[in-house]
Amino acid sequence: IVYPNPFNTQATISFSDHQKNTIIAINDFLGREVQTMNFTGIELTINRKEMRSGLYFLTITDVNNHTEIRKLIIQ
């Protein structure tokens, strides 16, 4: 679950199961990589930093190579 979405300053990614060595990548709508992180845990906060308002794609790849893509909107 990603909330709030859309967001202004930060959003939270909440997983139902504990994640280990999960890759989280944020790409802009043109496919350019904005941020990538390796995550272990159950909840991650994403800070807006220098990201401009607009549509982004959040790609989550777990240790079993299962990938999920979500839309992320920054106001």
C-alpha positions in Angstrom: 0.0 0.0 0.0 1.3 3.5 -0.9 -0.2 6.4 1.0 -1.0 9.2 0.7 -1.1 9.1 -3.0 -1.0 11.8 -4.3 1.4 13.4 -1.8 3.2 16.7 -1.2 6.3 16.1 1.0 6.4 12.3 1.8 4.6 9.0 1.2 4.7 5.7 3.0 5.0 2.3 1.4 3.6 -0.3 3.8 4.1 -4.1 3.1 1.9 -6.9 4.5 5.0 -9.1 5.0 8.5 -8.2 6.2 10.7 -7.5 3.2 14.4 -8.4 2.9 16.7 -7.0 0.2 13.8 -5.5 -1.7 14.8 -3.1 -4.5 12.6 0.0 -4.7 13.1 2.2 -7.8 11.3 5.5 -8.6 11.2 6.5 -12.3 9.7 9.6 -13.8 7.1 9.4 -16.5 9.8 9.3 -19.2 11.4 6.3 -17.6 14.4 8.1 -16.1 15.5 6.7 -12.8 15.1 9.2 -10.0 15.9 7.2 -7.0 16.8 3.5 -6.1 17.1 2.0 -2.7 17.6 -1.4 -1.1 15.0 -2.0 1.6 14.5 -4.4 4.5 11.5 -4.0 6.8 7.8 -3.5 6.7 7.3 0.2 6.2 9.3 2.8 4.2 8.9 6.6 4.0 9.7 8.3 0.7 10.7 11.9 0.9 10.0 14.2 -2.1 13.5 15.8 -2.0 14.1 17.4 -5.4 11.4 15.5 -7.3 9.0 17.9 -9.2 5.3 17.6 -9.2 4.0 15.0 -11.5 3.6 11.3 -12.3 6.2 8.7 -11.2 6.4 5.0 -11.3 7.4 3.0 -8.2 8.9 -0.4 -9.1 9.2 -2.9 -6.3 11.3 -6.0 -6.8 11.5 -8.6 -4.0 14.2 -11.2 -3.4 12.3 -13.7 -5.5 12.4 -11.4 -8.5 8.7 -10.7 -8.2 8.1 -7.1 -9.6 5.2 -4.8 -8.9 4.7 -1.4 -10.4 2.6 1.4 -8.9 1.8 4.9 -9.9 3.1 7.6 -7.6 1.8 11.2 -7.9 3.5 14.2 -6.4 1.4 17.4 -6.1 
